[in-house]
Amino acid sequence: MTTTTTPAITRYVEALPPPMRDVAAQLAALVAAELPGAEGVVWYGHPVWTLASAPAVLVKAYGRHVTLGCWRGQGIDSAGGLTPSGRV
């Protein structure tokens, strides 16, 4: 993972059971790589990346799946895997 992934996010991901851990790790790495200016925090118990102090992206594990969510996705400027269309 890149420098925008914090120790708290790493702990969150590592605590997940496989294969959810693998999915969450890949998503966290994608977000960190595509939003290098974002600050990664654990907010309400799951990883959230903020841009300009506003939440932008979240990764959250549930009982049987992992969710990638975006707030105001049109504001994300990414030349790679994160696009305003919502497709990863």
NORHU-V774008 format. One record per pair of residues at least 24 apart in sequence whose ideal C-beta (glycine too) atoms are under 7 Angstrom apart, sorted by sequence separation. I is the first residue (numbers start at 1). J is the second residue. D is the distance in whole Angstrom. If there is no record, write none. Layout:
i: (I | I)
j: (J | J)
d: (D | D)
This chain:
i: (31 | 1 | 2 | 5 | 1 | 4 | 31 | 2 | 12 | 1 | 2 | 4 | 9 | 28 | 4 | 27 | 8 | 9 | 4 | 6 | 8 | 12 | 5 | 6 | 12 | 24 | 4 | 24 | 9 | 27 | 20 | 27 | 35 | 24 | 23 | 35 | 34 | 4 | 16 | 20 | 34 | 34 | 34 | 30)
j: (57 | 28 | 29 | 32 | 29 | 32 | 59 | 32 | 42 | 32 | 33 | 35 | 40 | 59 | 36 | 59 | 41 | 42 | 38 | 40 | 42 | 46 | 40 | 41 | 47 | 59 | 40 | 61 | 47 | 66 | 61 | 68 | 76 | 66 | 66 | 78 | 78 | 49 | 61 | 66 | 80 | 81 | 82 | 81)
d: (5 | 6 | 7 | 5 | 5 | 4 | 7 | 4 | 6 | 6 | 6 | 7 | 5 | 6 | 6 | 5 | 7 | 6 | 6 | 5 | 4 | 7 | 5 | 7 | 6 | 6 | 5 | 6 | 4 | 7 | 5 | 5 | 7 | 5 | 5 | 7 | 4 | 7 | 5 | 5 | 5 | 6 | 5 | 5)
